[in-house]
C-alpha cells in the first residue's frame, strides 16, 4: 500500500527540519576541536568516531530544546558502593591494629595467631545486589596470603590481594559469590601492621574495590573460562617465562578482571587528581587533556601492573575510563569540559 500524501508530507518536513538543524549544527562546530575519547587528542569534529559525533550532536540538540546537558560520567565501570568499601577497609584496619600477640615482631606468616590455627578471620559481612538485581549476603574475611614477588609494583606492601570464591550450579552458570577475602602479606610483622594502620587501610580499600566489583558483576562460568584460556595457548616447548606471560595475558584480559582492574585504576587516578588539584581554587586551571590523563595513569600502580599484558582493545577501555574520571573530577569542581 503506497504511503498517503500526509505521510509523505510529514516525512519531507522531518527531513527539511533535520537538514536545517544539521546546517546550524555544522556552523556551530566548524573549526572547533573536540576531545577524541579513544586517543584523548583534540581533533576536528569530522575526525571524531561516529559514536562521539552522535553524542555531541544530541547534546547540541538538547541545548536547542532547553534541556540540561548530560553530566560527565565515569565510563565502563561497574557501580560499587565506595562508602561501604571505605567503612569495611577502616574496620578491618582497626581489627588488625588491635590484634594482641605475644611477639609483635613475629612474621604473621610464621603464626597467624588471630585465626587460632586457621588461615582466615571473619571481620563482618555485607549485602550486595549484582547487576542482574540478585541480592546476596556475603561474609568478609581477612586471611593469610602467599608471598608475592614484586608486590611493590601494585603499590602495596601489606596486602597481597583478594579473592571472591563463587559457587556454580552448572558449567554454564556464572554463579554467586560466597565471600570476600582480603589477603595479608605473610612476610610482614604484627608490629608493622599496627604502626602503619593508615597505609593498611588504603591497601585494603584498593583490594576491596576490586573484589566488590566481582560480587556485583556477572562472572564467567567454568565453561566460559575454559574457552577464554584456550585463546591464549601455551606451546609445549615454551619456557617458564613464556608460560607465565601467557597465563598473565589470559588473566588480565578476562572480561570480569578487566572490569575489576578498571575500577581499581579509576580509584587511583581519582586519588592522583586529588593530590594534584585538591587545593586548586580555580576549576578552569585543572587540566583534563590527554597529557594529564597519562600523567595520572603513571601515578596509578595498578595500571603499571596490568598495562603490559592488555590487548589493544582492553587498553583503550582503560584509557577511556581514566579520561572520564579526570574530566568528571574537573566538572565536579565547577570546571567546563569539552
Helices and strands as residue ranges (DSSP letters): H 5-29, E 33-35, E 42-44, G 45-47, H 50-64, H 82-97, G 113-115, E 120-129, E 135-144, G 151-154, E 159-163, E 166-167, E 176-177, E 179-184, H 190-195, H 197-216, H 222-230, H 240-252, H 255-277, G 283-285, H 290-298, H 301-306, H 312-332
